């Protein structure tokens, strides 16, 4: 292209012609557009990015909104979250130095069965391998009559496990951050799995912000260091939520995650209390068909833990009121699908 332009500029006789000048201008604009869209992966709203991209998304972006005009009432829809227990599949990009074990076919089918049992409109996922893993699960759910054309997966180098969301509702905003600095006065370290943050919009025009995170586990050579990192991640997320609620005070927010601590652990108090009264959260208390709320059975310690929680901000908690419906999935397939049990709730 540059060679062509140079040759054209060497021809004064041609440059005097208005049509040739117009042609050159069109060529230059075409080159600039080509460079922009082939280096950024395309504009938002395309069908999807290629699976080779590290972050797969499908968005229908919206512009600035007057929050006072957003509807506040409508039909409830189901949100379900589940730790997929190392959902690694063939062909996935290697992001961590340790060897990965592929999730067995039966366990993948069981996970799809667990999700399909509640037919959620939005699914929050933890411990996904990457874009190929998400597509694998999408395909299995589609065979069960569940179509999730909107999705986001958050991956970062050095960490094999990703946080993701599948949605039948359009994703209209994406504030997700794969590399988010820890609140430790240095910001040199990052949250291990980042912060997933998307906004969904039902057909009636309401907006719901869905935020997900996966805090550091207890499994580590240095247990004290792991606990310290988890506490810093919780404080970092609390700061992030405070800013989100200050920027959008009228938007309902649901926060999901595997927090690797029981609800009343000191680590998580900063999340529930918030960094200000306005950013305090309410913890939902779902139970299974037997009235039990545990989400993880830890064989090593022979104990039942409740590590998977959903929090809601004050706006959403007020909407839910006394009509809250939530639960823990305990169908037979749950034991085979993951070491964690899925948690669901209705958002309205």
Buried (B, 14 or more C-beta within 10 A) or exposed (E): EEEEEEEBEEEEEBEEEEEBEEEBEEBEEEEEEEEEEEEEBBEBEEEBBEBEBBBBBBBBEEEEBEEEEBEEEBEBBBBBBBBBBBBBBEEBBEBEEEEBEBBEEEBBBBBBBBBBBBBBBBBBBBBBBBBBBBBBBBEBBEEBEBEBBBBBBBBBEEBBBBBBBBBBBBBBBBBBBBEBEBBBEEEEEBBBBBBBBBBBBBEEEBBBBBBBBBBBBBEEEEEEEBBBBBBBBBBBBBBBBBEBBEEBEEBBBBBBBBBBBBBEBEBBBBBBEBBEEEBBBBBBEBBBEEEEBBBBBEEEEEEEBBBBBBBBBBBBBEBBEEEBEBBBBBBEBBEBBBBBBBBBBBBB
